[in-house]
Amino acid sequence: MKSLSQFISHSFEISEEHLLTSWLFIKLLAIIYFIAFLSLAVQIPGLVGPNGIMPLQEQLDYAFEQNGYWAFLYMPTVFWVNSGDIALQLVSYAGCFLSVALFFGYSERKILIILFILYLSLFHAGQTFLTFQWDTLLMEAGFLAIFLTAGPSHLLIFLFHWLLFRLRFMSGLAKLLTEDPSWANLTTLNYYFETQPLPHVGSWYFNQLPEWLLQAGVLFTFFTELIVPFFIFLPRKFRIFAAVITIFMQLLIIASSNHNWINLLTIVLCLFVLDDRIIRKIMPGFLLPANLKKYSGDSKLTRALPVFAVLIITSSVATFLNITIGDKIPGAIQQYTYLVRSWGIGHAYHIFPTMQTERQELQIEGSYDGKEWKAYQFKYKPGPLSQAPKFNVPHQPRLDWMMWFVPPRNPEFMYFFGRFLDRLEQGSPQVLDLLDYNPFGDKPPKYTRVLAFKYEFTNFEERRETGNWWKYEYLGEFPNVRPRRP
């Protein structure tokens, strides 16, 4: 058995099995960073710019009013200096430029640090539009990647394993803890493809599968999220199995769902569950680097890693315990985890812990006289019945996605929705740019209303007869309709 000193020494040593893996991970992370920054660049003014739905400056002013100069500690962002449209887009496009530089190997350590700071800044700037698990996953993966520039130490490889484990296992356990009936009776996939935030054409076809196969898919989901993640920490054959199953599951999700880049990033994280021997076998020879950098393992950056490892592990464990047992966690620990997570690390993950069994779509209409109404059209969310659900991976259309959260009528999302309607009535150009079609040109409507519909996928026969991908039932004027549950 290794002594404690031997164990500590081993954790600082470079894993020779992950030199190529680390090189490839940074290249692929650069691509995902580029996608994430570009996706935000084309939306950010309409979301949180001065004329956007939820202006960032209002949030900054409120944070400073509550905490004074300590506000930066809980809301670290470069936008304290300037929160205008130009600043927001400059940071976003700078992230794109630096991602390209990172891909080509320029000043990797410095660029990775800057990319992390820029995305952390946008994460806080985005408020409710960026409170999603793909954003925190990207930040934490990007943070760990900084330490890869000093070499893939065994401790660092463990932290990548820990990140992938949390993402997968916590998502599975959350499904059990919520006691959601659709997960319990294996009917989740009877609804998922139809009721997810932004379905695409593949979702329609998956929705036509026989019920026995859909139930088998639920069991497979539990297997991949509750059992397979433990294989990550077992000997090589088990790790390879875990990577193959996880990658296969991510490809299935891409084929049936619009979930931006999170599935791509999950696949990339599987590189550390594999090793260089496998990568050399499956990667075309002309793509392999001629030489790989050698590391001594005694970098100051490597020596600083244990401090951040403690922060990541303690925060992620405490955060997950807070989700599972709630108020039993002492307030001081909750405050500690909140602070750590504010800096982009130590998050918990719980993807789709509950399943919606009905899809409510909201149609926003405007009028000059209160008699003739015209509808706004969104870029990606379901609208016209004959319009095929769009494939938008790896882009993340934040407004379209957020519209899915409005029908349950939770106060947080009703607030965002009210601000959105206000901007439509004001004719904000930045907000209108987020839409596919504005029927009112340069003169905004005097009145707006919101109609609620129950949307369902058609089946093969209905599609042949009507040409429609969807069918709907009118529910009434929102919010004077029953709220969607959950």
N, C-alpha and C positions, 0 to 999 in steps of 0.2 A: 504494500500500500504506500502511495506517495505521501510524504510528509507535507505539512502546510507550506513550508518554504519551497518545496519542489513544485507544488501545485501552483503557487503564485508565480514562480519563475516560468513554468510552462505556459501560463496564461499570457505572458508577454512575448513568448516566442512566436515567430512567423509561421503560419501554416503553409508549408510548401505545396500543399494540395490545392491551394486557392489563389495562386498567383494569376493564372489566366482568367479564372473566374472573376477576380477583383477587377482586372483590366476590362473585361467585357461588361461587368456590372456598371462601371462608371460610364462607359459608352452608351449603354441602354438607358441609364438614368438621365443622361444628358438629353436624349430624345424625349423622354417623358417630361422632363422639366420644360423643354421647348414647347411641347404640346400644351402643358398646363398654363404657362405664361401667355402664349398666343391666344389660347381660349379666353383668358381673362382680359387681354388687351382690347379685344373687340367688343367687350361688354361693360367694362368697369365704369366708364362715365355714366352710363344709364342706370347702373346699380347703385353706386355710392358717390358719384360726383356731385358738385354743387347743385345741379339740376336733376340729379338722379332720384331714385325712389327713396333711398335712405342716406342722405348726405353724410359723408364721413365726418365733416367738421362739427356737426351736431353731436355726434358720439364723442369726439375728442373734447369738446367743450364740457359735456356732461361728466366725462371721466376726470377731467381736471378739477371741476367743481366739487366732485366727491372726494378726491384723493390728493389734490394738489400736485406737487412735483413727483410724488410717489406713483402717480398714474402711469408713468412710463414703465414702471416695474411690472405692472399687471397688463399693460397694453403696449408692448415693445413694437414700435413701428417707425419707419423713417418719415411717415406722413405727419408727424408732429411739426415738421418744418413747413410743409405745404401740402394741402389736401385737394388741390384743384385738379381739373381734368388732365391738364398737361403733366402734372406730377404723377398722377395715377397711371397714365399711359406710358410715360417715360420709364417708370419702374418696370412695367409689364414688358415693354419692348426691350429694355436693357436685359431683362431675364432671358428673352429669346436670343439676343446677341451673345450673351455669355454662355448660354447652353450650347450654341454652335462652337464657340471657342473651346469649351470643355470637351466636346465630342472629338475635336481634333488634337486634344492633348495639351493645350496651352495652360500653364500655371494652374494645374489642377487644384491644388490645395486652396489657393487664394480665391479661385473662381467658385469652388464649392462653398466656401464660407460666405461669399457675397450672395450666391444664389439662395442659400438658406435664409440669410437676413432679408433678402427681397421678398421671398415667398412668405416668410413669417410676417413681414409688414403688410402684405396683401391679405393674408389670413385675418389679421385683426381689422384691416380696413373694410373687408367684405362683410363683417358683422354676420347677420343671419344667412347671407348668401354663401358664406364659406365655412359654415359650421358642420362640415360633412367629413366622413371618415377617410375619404380618399385624400382630402387636404392634409389631415393630420398624419396619414400614412406616408405621404410624399415628404412632409417635413421631417419626420423621424428617420426615414430612409436616407434623405439627403444629409441629415446631421451625422448619421453613422458613416456615410460615405466620406466625410471630411477625414476621418481617422484612417480610411483605407489608403490615403496618400502616404501614410507612414508604414504601410504594410498590413496585410490581413492577419493580425494576431489571433490566437485562439480565443481570447476574450471577446474580440470584436466579432468573430464568426459566431460565437455564442449569442451575442446581442442581436445579430441578424436573425438567427434561429428563433430567439425569444420574440422578436417582432412578428415573424411569420406565424409562430405558434399562437400568440395572442390574437392576431387577426382571425385565425381559423377557429381555434377552440372557444374563444370567448363568444364568437358569433353563434356557435352551436349551443353552448350552455345557456346563452340568453334566450334562445328559442324554448328551452325547457323551463326556465325560471318564470317566464311570462305566463305559462300555462295557457297559451293561445290554443283554442280548440282545433283550429285547422292543422296545426303542427301535431297535436295529440292524436287526431283521428286520421292523419296522413292524407288530408284533402288539400293541403296548401297549394299544390301545383294545379289544382282545378281552377284556382283563382289567379295565381301569381302572374302568369303571362299576360292576362287581360288587365289586371289592376295595378301593375307596377307603374312607377311614375311616367316613364316614356317608353312605351313598347315600340318595336320596329316590326318589319314584315315577318322576320323569323319568329317573333312572338306569336303571331297569328297562326303560323303552321304548327308550332309546338302546342298551342292551345287545342289543336284538333286531335292530339294523341289520345289513345284509349285510356280509360281511367286506371286500369291495372298498371300501365306503364308509368302514369303520373304518380301513383302511390309508390311504385318502386323507386322513382326519382326522389321522393321525399326521404325514403329510407337511405338511399345513396347519399343524400345531403347530410343526414345525421352521421353516417359512417365517415364521410370526408371531413366533417367538422368536429366530431367528438372523439374519434378513435385515431384517425390518420395523423393528426398533429403530434401525437406522442411519439410517432415513429421518427420524427425529426431528430430526436435525441438518442436514438438507438444506433446500432452498428450500420455499416455502409449499405448493405442490401435493403434494410428497412428504410433508410433515408432515401434511397433511389425510388423505392416504391411510393413513399410519401410525396416526393416531387412529381412523379408521373401522374399519380391520382389527382394531386392538387392542380397541376397544369391542365389535365383533361377536364376537370370541373370548371376551370376558368374559361376554357374554350367553349364549353357548353353554354356558359353564362353569356359570353359574347355573341354566340349564335342565336340566343333567345332574348337578349336584354340590351338596353342602352345604359351602360354604366361607365361612360367616359374611359379614363385610363386606369382605373383601380384594378381591373383584371389583368391588364398588361403589367402593371407594377408588381402584382402578386406573382405572376409568372417569373418576372425578373428576380424577385426575392428568392425564388426556388433555386437559383444558381448556387447559392451558398449551401443548400441541402445536397446538391450534387458536388462534383469536384472536377479538377482539371482533366483527369483521365477521360471522363465522359464527354466533357466539352470538346476535347480534341477529336473524339470519334465522330461527333455529330456536326461540328462546325466545318464548313468548307475550308480546305487548306489555304486558298488564296486570301482568306480573311484573317488567318492567324497572324499575330504579330511576329516579326522576325526575332525580336529580343524582348524579354520581359525584365522589368526593373528588379534588382536585387535589394533586399531590405536587411538591415542589421537587427532590427527589433528593439533598439535602444533609444528611439526617438523620444523627445520630450512630449510630443503629442501622444505617443503610445503610453507613456507613463501617466499622462493626465486622464486616460480613458477610464480607469477604475472609479474615479470620482463621478463621472457622468454615468457609469454603469450603475452605481448605487442610486443615483437620482432616477434613472429610467426604471429600474426594477422596483424600487420602493414606491414610486409614484404610480406605476401601472398596476401593481398589486393592490395598493390602497384604493385606487380609482375603481378597480373591478370589484373589490369588496364593498365599496360604497354602493355600487349598482346592485349587488346581490343582497346586502343586509341593511342598506339604507342608513338611517339615523344612528345606528349603533357605532359608527365610526366617529371618534372624537373630533370636535370642531377644529382643533389645531392641526390634525392630520389632513382634514379636508382642505383647510386653507393652504397647507403645504403642497398638496397635490395640485390644487388650482394654480398656484404660482408656478410650479414646474411645467404644467401643461401650457401655461401662458407663453412659455418659451419654446413650445413646439415639440416637446418630448414627453414620454411617459403616459401616453393616452391608453384608453381602453377601447375595445371594438365590439360591436354587437349588431351586425348587419341583419336586417329584416327579422327582428325578434317577434314581431306580430305580422299577421297577414290580413290585408283588406279583402273583403269578400264582395265588394261592390265598387264600381268605378263611377264617380261623379265628375262630370266635366262642367266647367263654368264657361259660359259664353258672354263676353263683355260687349255691350252694345251702346252706341251713342246716338244722340238726336239733337237737332236744333230746336224742334218745336214740341217734343214729347209725344209726337204721333208717328212720325216715320223714323224707324230705327235701323241703323246699319251696324254690322258686327266687325270688330277687330279680328284679325287672324294672327295666330302665333306661328313661329317658325317650325316648332317640332311637336308640340303637344297635340293630341287628337282634336280634329275640327270637323271638316266636311266628311260625310260618311264614305264617300267614294275615294277619298285621298288615302293612299297607302301609308301606313305608319312608317316614319322616316328612320333611317339608320344614321346615328350621329356620333358613334364611337370614332375617335377618342375625345371629341369635343364635349364640353359640359355646358349646355345652355342653362344658365342659372335661373333666369326668370321662368322659363317653361317648367323647370323642375320644381320650383317653389310653388307653382300653381297647384300642384298635386297635394300640398299640405293644407290648403285653404278649407276644403269641405268639412273637416272635423270641427272647424271654428275654434281652435285653440287661440287664446288672446294674442300670443306672439305673432302668429301667422295672420290673424285678422288685422293686426296693426300694420304689418307690411302691405297687406292687400289694400287697406284703406289709403295708404300713402301712394300706392300704385295708381289707384283710381283718381286720386287728386292730380297726379302728374298728367294723366290722360286728359283730364278736363282743362289743365293748364296748357296742354299742347307741347310738353317738353320734348324738344328734338332728340335729346339723348335717350330718353325712355322710349320714344316712338321707334328709334333705330333698333330696339330689341325685338320689335314685332315684324311679322312678315308683310302685313298689309294694314295701312291706316286709311279708312274710307273717307276721312275728313280733310285731307290735304293740309294746308297751312292754317285753317281756321278750326280750332277745336270745338267739340260739341258743347252745348249748354247743359245737357243732361246725360247721365250714364245710368245704365241698369245692368244687372247680372242675372242671367237665366241659368238654371241648373238642369242638367240632363243625366239620366242613368245611361251609361254607354256599355255595350257588350259587343264582343266579336261576333261576326256572322259565322256560320258554318260553311262547309263546302257547297252545299245545295243552295243556301241563301246567297252566297257570293256568285254562283253561276247565274242565278235568276236576276239579281239586282246589280251586280258589279260592285257592290259595296263591301268594304272591309269591316264596317261598324253598323250597328243598329242602335237606336236610342229610344228612350221614353222621357217625355218632358215631365219634370218634377215640380217646377214652379219658379218663382223669382227668389233668388238668393238674397239674404239669408233666411227667408221665410219658408225653409224646407227642412226636412229632418237632417240632422248632421250625420255625416258618414262616420261609422264606428267600425274598427278603431281608427 
